[in-house]
Each structure stands twice: as structure tokens, then as C-alpha cells.
């Protein structure tokens, strides 16, 4: 059927206006791209600029908090507070910034990744595992365990944990009065005095208790004993240093300002005297030494580096992960330690299972026959 003449004329006019002689459309006949709104371009540039600023701020914030904790912990009240405060909340602004960068400026994601790595690794204290450490216990090995039993520790759960770990020596801080009586059987040699307990499966050759009155404390700060282990005689100690909690509880923020910083500084000064005295007291012994307990000093503490830097930290020598031993509802801190003199070798370190309190036990296996041994005192 022949199309109407009007249709042919319309198609002819269409071909003349939009198609050239080669049958291709004219360039000026193509539809123009949609124009962008000027306001939309301005908003995008502002978001990109804020994304750049935010990426820089999260990196600077992580570095600043790391520097404050590392260089002012137990030197300045703010560094001391940050040292015991949760550190993982800094990951929230990093995550929000990473989401913004992924949408607006993906090339800045490396800055967010760097900030997250700073928080998760050096700031929170993560440590990679040691694949060449561990293995079966040898004849010269001594397994030690330390726990702060305050804060609601269950006697039954602690007894199960001791049975599971099977330690040779146990150091307990904040010992309840009934704990030492019901926890240890006749095979244990036990020294318990004013909240501190030291128990050994092997004979105790000599022992002494730190005189806490010289630093104005009623609670014991240290017990030391030399035990006759199968791998050789070795000194072991249970240590319990004062907590900064008393100073932190005095911090009050009001409309007139922040009060209580002087109390935090005074508490730090008391803790400094105690730490120095107990460290010198333990330094009096001759021979290999394993000091364990609740030191109330995170790894960044200036007091810890000053007084205990000459020891090996069992966690750093053979541990992995974060090694937190004290837990609140929202964070953990590594303040319970097992410190070993340089003439011994740490074969294994682990944080134990919960026992009902706010502290978890820390456990280490130490080789008594490794390294250069010093002569024991007669």
C-alpha cells in the first residue's frame, strides 16, 4: 500500500534537516548533554574539600593521641588519663571519613587506612604472633600464673582455671581472706600476707615481704621468694602497685572548668615512689627473677619504662594480640604483667579465661636453663 503523500513529505523534510547526503546525522542535530546546575558543582567541591580536611584530621588525631600517651603518660595528667581511657572510639570518625572519601574522593582512602592502622596497631597495642616460639614444655621450664582476684572473682572459676593451666607458681593480688585457705591443697607452699599471695608447688628456700609502711601503704606491695624448681633455683615475686583510680575519681568538669587535675598529679607522684621502691627492693636479689602481678602501669607509662625497663615483658617476648588483662564494660588495658630477668627465656605467654572479676589471669612458660645464669647468693 502506498503511504499518503503527507507522510512522504514529512519524511523528506526530516531527512533534509537531520541527515546528510551520506545518510549520517548532522553533528549539530545531536541532542545537547544536560547542563549541570552551578549549585551542584559548588556542593561537590565543598564536600571534596571537607573530605580532604577530614582525612588529614583523622591521621593527625591518631598521631596526636599516640604522642600524648607515649610521651606524657604518667608525666602529665592528660596523658595519664588517655593512657587508661578507651582508644578504639577513635576508629568511629575514621570509618565515617573513609565512607565520605569512598563516595567523593577515593584516592584519599589511603589516609584513612593509615589512621586506622595507627589506632589498631601501636595505639591499641596489637602484637603479631611469634610462630617460632612455643612448643612442648621441657624439664627446665617453669609455668607461672598471676591474677588480681579482686572485683568479684569466683573461687570456683579460679579453681577451674588453675586446674586447666596447671601452673607451678601462682601470684595473686587483692586476695580475699578465704581464698588462700580454700584454693590450695597440701601440695602447695603458700605465703599470704595482707592481700598478697604467692604459692609454689616446689619448696620455698627463703622469702621476704616488702615493708609497705615506708611508702605509706597498708596493703602489701610485694612478696618475693626463692624456690627450688627442677630447672634450678629462681626468685619469684608477687607485685601489687597502687591504681590511679583514686586520682581519676577526683576529676570533675563543671561550667567553671575542670577540677581535680592536682589530685591526679599527686596520685601519680605516690605511684612513682612506690614503683621505684619496689623495683629497687626486687633488684637486691641475686639470681634469675620472675616478677608478676598487677603493676597498674600500661606499656606507655613513663614509670614502667623507668623502673621495669630492665626486664623482659613476657607478652612482648612471646605473646600475640592485644594482651589485655583488665576489662571494663567497653575497653581493656594491659596492666597485669609477667616480667622476666634477661638471663631467662620466655617460651610462651597467654591471657587466661575469665574468672568472674574484672581481671583475667596472665600465664607464661619460662625456660630456667636458657641464657647466661648469674651466680645465686649463698
VOZALO-503433 format. One record per residue (C-alpha): residue in three letters; x, y, z. Coordinates in Angstrom, 1 decimal, decimal comma. Layout:
<sites>
SITE guvex     c1     c2     c3
SITE   Ala      X      Y      Z
...
</sites>
This chain:
<sites>
SITE guvex     c1     c2     c3
SITE   Unk    0,0    0,0    0,0
SITE   Unk    1,4    3,4   -1,0
SITE   Unk    1,8    5,8    2,0
SITE   Unk    0,0    9,1    1,9
SITE   Unk    1,8   12,0    0,2
SITE   Unk    1,8   14,0    3,5
SITE   Unk    3,8   11,2    5,2
SITE   Unk    6,4   11,2    2,4
SITE   Unk    6,7   14,9    2,6
SITE   Unk    7,3   14,8    6,3
SITE   Unk   10,0   12,1    5,9
SITE   Unk   11,6   14,2    3,3
SITE   Unk   11,7   17,3    5,5
SITE   Unk   13,1   15,1    8,4
SITE   Unk   15,9   13,7    6,2
SITE   Unk   16,9   17,2    5,0
SITE   Unk   17,1   18,6    8,5
SITE   Unk   18,7   15,8   10,4
SITE   Unk   20,5   13,5    7,9
SITE   Unk   23,3   14,5    5,4
SITE   Unk   23,8   13,1    1,9
SITE   Unk   25,7   10,1    3,3
SITE   Unk   22,8    9,1    5,5
SITE   Unk   24,5   10,1    8,7
SITE   Unk   23,0   12,5   11,2
SITE   Unk   24,3   16,1   11,4
SITE   Unk   26,5   16,8   14,4
SITE   Unk   24,6   19,9   15,3
SITE   Unk   21,4   17,8   15,2
SITE   Unk   22,5   15,6   18,1
SITE   Unk   20,8   16,4   21,5
SITE   Unk   22,9   18,5   23,8
SITE   Unk   24,1   16,9   27,1
SITE   Unk   22,2   18,0   30,1
SITE   Unk   23,8   21,0   31,8
SITE   Unk   24,9   20,8   35,4
SITE   Unk   23,5   23,1   37,9
SITE   Unk   26,1   25,6   39,3
SITE   Unk   24,8   24,9   42,8
SITE   Unk   25,5   21,2   42,4
SITE   Unk   29,1   21,8   41,4
SITE   Unk   29,7   24,1   44,3
SITE   Unk   28,3   21,5   46,8
SITE   Unk   30,5   18,8   45,3
SITE   Unk   33,6   20,9   45,5
SITE   Unk   32,8   21,7   49,2
SITE   Unk   32,3   18,1   50,0
SITE   Unk   35,6   17,2   48,3
SITE   Unk   37,4   19,9   50,3
SITE   Unk   35,9   18,7   53,5
SITE   Unk   36,8   15,1   52,7
SITE   Unk   40,5   16,2   52,2
SITE   Unk   40,4   18,1   55,5
SITE   Unk   38,7   15,2   57,4
SITE   Unk   41,3   12,7   56,0
SITE   Unk   44,1   14,9   57,3
SITE   Unk   42,4   15,4   60,6
SITE   Unk   42,0   11,7   61,4
SITE   Unk   45,6   11,0   60,6
SITE   Unk   46,7   14,0   62,8
SITE   Unk   44,4   12,9   65,6
SITE   Unk   45,7    9,4   65,7
SITE   Unk   49,3   10,7   65,7
SITE   Unk   48,5   13,3   68,4
SITE   Unk   46,9   10,8   70,7
SITE   Unk   49,8    8,3   70,2
SITE   Unk   52,3   11,1   71,0
SITE   Unk   50,4   12,3   74,1
SITE   Unk   50,2    8,8   75,5
SITE   Unk   53,7    7,8   74,7
SITE   Unk   55,5   11,0   75,9
SITE   Unk   53,2   12,3   78,7
SITE   Unk   51,7    9,1   80,2
SITE   Unk   52,4    9,3   84,0
SITE   Unk   54,1   12,6   83,4
SITE   Unk   51,1   14,9   82,8
SITE   Unk   47,5   14,4   84,0
SITE   Unk   46,0   14,4   80,5
SITE   Unk   48,5   11,8   79,1
SITE   Unk   47,8    9,6   82,2
SITE   Unk   44,0    9,8   81,7
SITE   Unk   44,4    9,0   78,0
SITE   Unk   46,7    6,1   78,8
SITE   Unk   43,9    4,3   80,7
SITE   Unk   41,0    5,5   78,6
SITE   Unk   39,4    3,6   75,7
SITE   Unk   41,3    4,0   72,4
SITE   Unk   39,0    2,2   69,9
SITE   Unk   36,4    5,1   69,7
SITE   Unk   38,9    6,9   67,5
SITE   Unk   38,0    4,4   64,8
SITE   Unk   34,5    5,8   64,5
SITE   Unk   35,5    9,1   62,9
SITE   Unk   38,0    7,3   60,8
SITE   Unk   35,2    5,0   59,5
SITE   Unk   32,9    7,9   58,8
SITE   Unk   35,7    9,7   56,9
SITE   Unk   36,5    6,6   54,9
SITE   Unk   32,9    6,4   53,8
SITE   Unk   32,9   10,0   52,7
SITE   Unk   36,2    9,5   50,8
SITE   Unk   34,9    6,4   49,1
SITE   Unk   31,9    8,4   47,7
SITE   Unk   33,7   11,7   46,9
SITE   Unk   37,4   11,2   46,7
SITE   Unk   38,5    7,6   46,7
SITE   Unk   42,2    8,4   46,3
SITE   Unk   42,2    9,6   49,9
SITE   Unk   41,3    6,2   51,3
SITE   Unk   44,9    5,5   51,9
SITE   Unk   45,0    8,2   54,6
SITE   Unk   42,0    6,6   56,4
SITE   Unk   43,7    3,2   56,2
SITE   Unk   46,9    4,7   57,6
SITE   Unk   45,0    6,3   60,5
SITE   Unk   43,1    3,0   61,2
SITE   Unk   46,4    1,1   61,3
SITE   Unk   47,9    3,6   63,7
SITE   Unk   44,9    3,2   66,1
SITE   Unk   44,7   -0,6   65,8
SITE   Unk   48,4   -1,3   66,0
SITE   Unk   50,6    1,0   68,0
SITE   Unk   47,9    2,9   69,8
SITE   Unk   45,9   -0,1   71,0
SITE   Unk   49,0   -2,2   71,4
SITE   Unk   48,4   -5,1   69,0
SITE   Unk   51,3   -7,5   68,5
SITE   Unk   51,9  -10,0   65,8
SITE   Unk   52,3  -13,7   66,8
SITE   Unk   55,7  -15,3   67,2
SITE   Unk   55,5  -18,5   65,1
SITE   Unk   58,9  -19,8   66,2
SITE   Unk   58,0  -19,7   70,0
SITE   Unk   56,1  -22,2   72,0
SITE   Unk   56,2  -26,0   71,8
SITE   Unk   56,3  -28,7   74,4
SITE   Unk   57,5  -27,9   77,9
SITE   Unk   61,0  -29,0   78,8
SITE   Unk   62,5  -30,2   82,0
SITE   Unk   63,8  -26,7   82,7
SITE   Unk   60,5  -25,0   82,1
SITE   Unk   58,5  -23,2   84,8
SITE   Unk   54,9  -22,3   84,3
SITE   Unk   53,8  -19,2   86,2
SITE   Unk   50,4  -17,5   86,6
SITE   Unk   49,3  -14,2   88,0
SITE   Unk   45,9  -12,8   88,7
SITE   Unk   44,3   -9,9   90,6
SITE   Unk   41,4  -11,7   92,4
SITE   Unk   39,5   -8,5   93,4
SITE   Unk   36,4   -7,2   91,7
SITE   Unk   34,2  -10,3   92,2
SITE   Unk   36,4  -13,2   91,2
SITE   Unk   34,7  -16,5   91,6
SITE   Unk   36,6  -19,1   93,7
SITE   Unk   35,2  -22,0   91,7
SITE   Unk   36,1  -20,4   88,3
SITE   Unk   39,6  -19,6   89,5
SITE   Unk   40,0  -23,2   90,8
SITE   Unk   39,0  -24,4   87,3
SITE   Unk   41,4  -22,1   85,6
SITE   Unk   44,2  -23,2   87,8
SITE   Unk   43,4  -26,8   87,0
SITE   Unk   43,4  -26,0   83,3
SITE   Unk   46,6  -24,1   83,2
SITE   Unk   48,4  -26,3   85,8
SITE   Unk   51,0  -23,6   86,9
SITE   Unk   54,0  -24,3   89,1
SITE   Unk   53,9  -20,9   90,7
SITE   Unk   50,8  -18,6   91,3
SITE   Unk   50,9  -14,9   92,3
SITE   Unk   47,6  -13,5   93,5
SITE   Unk   46,8   -9,8   94,3
SITE   Unk   43,8   -8,5   96,3
SITE   Unk   43,5  -11,9   97,8
SITE   Unk   40,2  -12,4   99,7
SITE   Unk   40,7  -13,7  103,2
SITE   Unk   39,1  -17,1  102,4
SITE   Unk   40,8  -17,6   99,1
SITE   Unk   44,2  -18,8  100,2
SITE   Unk   42,5  -21,2  102,7
SITE   Unk   40,2  -22,9  100,2
SITE   Unk   42,1  -22,6   96,9
SITE   Unk   45,3  -24,5   97,6
SITE   Unk   45,8  -28,1   98,8
SITE   Unk   48,6  -29,7  100,8
SITE   Unk   50,9  -29,9   97,7
SITE   Unk   51,3  -26,1   97,7
SITE   Unk   53,7  -24,0   99,7
SITE   Unk   51,8  -20,7  100,3
SITE   Unk   52,9  -17,3  101,6
SITE   Unk   49,9  -15,0  102,1
SITE   Unk   50,1  -11,6  103,8
SITE   Unk   47,7   -8,6  103,6
SITE   Unk   46,1   -9,1  100,2
SITE   Unk   49,1  -10,7   98,5
SITE   Unk   49,6  -14,4   98,0
SITE   Unk   52,5  -16,4   96,5
SITE   Unk   52,1  -20,2   96,1
SITE   Unk   54,5  -22,7   94,7
SITE   Unk   54,4  -26,4   94,0
SITE   Unk   58,2  -26,6   94,7
SITE   Unk   60,0  -25,9   98,0
SITE   Unk   60,5  -22,3   99,1
SITE   Unk   64,1  -21,8  100,2
SITE   Unk   63,7  -18,2  101,5
SITE   Unk   61,2  -15,4  101,3
SITE   Unk   60,6  -11,8  102,4
SITE   Unk   57,8   -9,2  102,3
SITE   Unk   58,2   -5,6  101,2
SITE   Unk   57,7   -3,1  104,1
SITE   Unk   54,8   -1,1  102,7
SITE   Unk   54,8    1,3  105,6
SITE   Unk   57,8    3,1  104,1
SITE   Unk   55,6    4,4  101,3
SITE   Unk   52,5    5,0  103,5
SITE   Unk   50,5    1,9  102,3
SITE   Unk   48,7   -0,7  104,5
SITE   Unk   48,2   -3,1  101,6
SITE   Unk   51,2   -5,2  100,7
SITE   Unk   53,1   -4,2   97,6
SITE   Unk   55,4   -7,1   97,2
SITE   Unk   56,3  -10,7   98,2
SITE   Unk   59,4  -12,4   97,0
SITE   Unk   60,6  -16,0   97,4
SITE   Unk   63,4  -18,2   96,1
SITE   Unk   62,0  -21,6   95,0
SITE   Unk   63,9  -24,8   94,3
SITE   Unk   62,4  -25,7   90,9
SITE   Unk   63,6  -28,7   88,9
SITE   Unk   65,3  -26,4   86,4
SITE   Unk   67,2  -24,6   89,1
SITE   Unk   66,6  -22,1   91,9
SITE   Unk   64,8  -18,9   90,8
SITE   Unk   63,3  -15,9   92,5
SITE   Unk   59,6  -15,2   92,0
SITE   Unk   57,7  -12,2   93,2
SITE   Unk   54,1  -11,1   93,5
SITE   Unk   53,7   -7,3   93,0
SITE   Unk   50,7   -5,0   93,5
SITE   Unk   51,2   -1,3   92,8
SITE   Unk   48,6    1,4   93,5
SITE   Unk   45,9    2,2   90,9
SITE   Unk   45,4    5,7   89,5
SITE   Unk   41,6    5,3   90,1
SITE   Unk   41,7    7,5   93,3
SITE   Unk   43,1   10,4   91,2
SITE   Unk   40,7    9,9   88,3
SITE   Unk   37,7    9,9   90,7
SITE   Unk   38,5   13,5   91,7
SITE   Unk   38,2   14,8   88,1
SITE   Unk   35,1   16,9   87,8
SITE   Unk   34,1   19,0   84,8
SITE   Unk   31,8   21,9   85,6
SITE   Unk   30,7   25,2   83,9
SITE   Unk   33,6   26,8   85,8
SITE   Unk   36,2   24,5   84,4
SITE   Unk   37,9   21,2   85,1
SITE   Unk   38,9   20,4   88,7
SITE   Unk   40,9   17,5   90,2
SITE   Unk   44,0   17,6   88,0
SITE   Unk   46,1   18,3   91,1
SITE   Unk   44,8   15,1   92,7
SITE   Unk   45,8   13,1   89,6
SITE   Unk   49,3   14,6   89,7
SITE   Unk   49,6   13,8   93,4
SITE   Unk   48,4   10,2   92,8
SITE   Unk   51,0    9,8   90,1
SITE   Unk   53,7   11,0   92,5
SITE   Unk   52,7    8,4   95,1
SITE   Unk   52,6    5,7   92,4
SITE   Unk   56,1    6,8   91,3
SITE   Unk   57,6    6,4   94,8
SITE   Unk   56,0    3,0   95,2
SITE   Unk   57,2    1,7   91,9
SITE   Unk   60,7    2,9   92,4
SITE   Unk   61,0    1,4   95,9
SITE   Unk   59,6   -2,0   94,9
SITE   Unk   61,8   -2,1   91,9
SITE   Unk   64,9   -1,4   94,0
SITE   Unk   63,8   -4,0   96,6
SITE   Unk   63,5   -6,7   93,9
SITE   Unk   66,8   -5,6   92,5
SITE   Unk   68,5   -6,7   95,7
SITE   Unk   68,2  -10,4   94,9
SITE   Unk   71,0  -12,2   93,1
SITE   Unk   69,9  -14,7   90,5
SITE   Unk   67,2  -15,2   88,0
SITE   Unk   63,9  -13,3   88,8
SITE   Unk   60,3  -13,5   87,7
SITE   Unk   58,2  -10,6   88,9
SITE   Unk   54,5  -10,8   88,2
SITE   Unk   51,4   -9,0   89,3
SITE   Unk   49,1   -6,0   88,9
SITE   Unk   51,5   -3,2   88,1
SITE   Unk   48,8   -0,7   87,2
SITE   Unk   51,1    0,7   84,5
SITE   Unk   50,2    0,4   80,8
SITE   Unk   53,0   -0,1   78,3
SITE   Unk   53,4    3,6   77,6
SITE   Unk   53,9    4,5   81,3
SITE   Unk   57,0    6,5   82,0
SITE   Unk   57,1    4,8   85,4
SITE   Unk   57,2    1,4   83,8
SITE   Unk   60,0    2,3   81,4
SITE   Unk   62,0    3,9   84,3
SITE   Unk   61,6    1,2   86,9
SITE   Unk   61,0   -2,0   85,0
SITE   Unk   62,6   -1,5   81,6
SITE   Unk   65,5   -3,8   82,5
SITE   Unk   63,2   -6,8   82,5
SITE   Unk   61,7   -8,8   79,6
SITE   Unk   58,0   -8,3   79,2
SITE   Unk   56,6  -11,9   78,7
SITE   Unk   53,9  -10,5   76,4
SITE   Unk   56,3   -8,7   74,1
SITE   Unk   58,7  -11,7   74,2
SITE   Unk   56,2  -14,4   73,2
SITE   Unk   52,6  -13,1   73,2
SITE   Unk   50,3  -12,0   70,4
SITE   Unk   47,2   -9,9   70,0
SITE   Unk   46,4   -7,1   72,5
SITE   Unk   47,2   -8,9   75,8
SITE   Unk   44,6   -7,0   77,7
SITE   Unk   44,2   -8,3   81,3
SITE   Unk   41,8   -5,8   82,9
SITE   Unk   38,4   -5,1   81,4
SITE   Unk   35,7   -2,6   81,9
SITE   Unk   32,3   -2,8   80,1
SITE   Unk   33,8   -1,1   77,0
SITE   Unk   37,6   -1,5   76,8
SITE   Unk   40,6   -3,3   78,1
SITE   Unk   44,1   -2,3   79,4
SITE   Unk   47,3   -4,3   79,7
SITE   Unk   48,3   -3,7   83,3
SITE   Unk   48,9   -7,3   84,7
SITE   Unk   52,3   -8,4   83,7
SITE   Unk   54,9  -11,2   83,9
SITE   Unk   58,4   -9,7   83,9
SITE   Unk   61,4  -11,9   83,5
SITE   Unk   65,1  -11,1   84,0
SITE   Unk   67,3  -11,1   81,0
SITE   Unk   69,1  -14,4   81,8
SITE   Unk   65,9  -16,3   81,3
SITE   Unk   63,9  -17,0   78,1
SITE   Unk   60,1  -16,8   77,8
SITE   Unk   58,7  -19,7   75,8
SITE   Unk   55,0  -19,0   75,9
SITE   Unk   52,6  -16,3   77,1
SITE   Unk   48,8  -16,2   77,2
SITE   Unk   45,9  -14,4   78,8
SITE   Unk   43,7  -16,8   80,7
SITE   Unk   39,9  -17,3   80,8
SITE   Unk   37,5  -15,0   82,7
SITE   Unk   37,2  -15,9   86,4
SITE   Unk   34,3  -13,6   87,3
SITE   Unk   36,3  -10,5   88,1
SITE   Unk   37,5   -7,5   86,1
SITE   Unk   41,0   -9,0   85,8
SITE   Unk   42,0  -12,1   83,8
SITE   Unk   44,9  -14,3   84,7
SITE   Unk   48,2  -14,0   82,7
SITE   Unk   50,2  -17,1   82,2
SITE   Unk   53,8  -17,7   80,9
SITE   Unk   56,2  -20,6   80,5
SITE   Unk   59,8  -19,7   81,2
SITE   Unk   62,9  -21,7   80,4
SITE   Unk   65,1  -21,7   83,5
SITE   Unk   68,1  -23,3   81,8
SITE   Unk   68,5  -20,8   78,9
SITE   Unk   70,9  -17,9   78,7
SITE   Unk   73,8  -16,9   80,9
SITE   Unk   73,0  -17,7   84,5
SITE   Unk   74,2  -15,4   87,3
SITE   Unk   75,6  -17,0   90,5
SITE   Unk   73,0  -17,4   93,1
SITE   Unk   73,5  -15,8   96,5
SITE   Unk   74,6  -18,3   99,2
</sites>
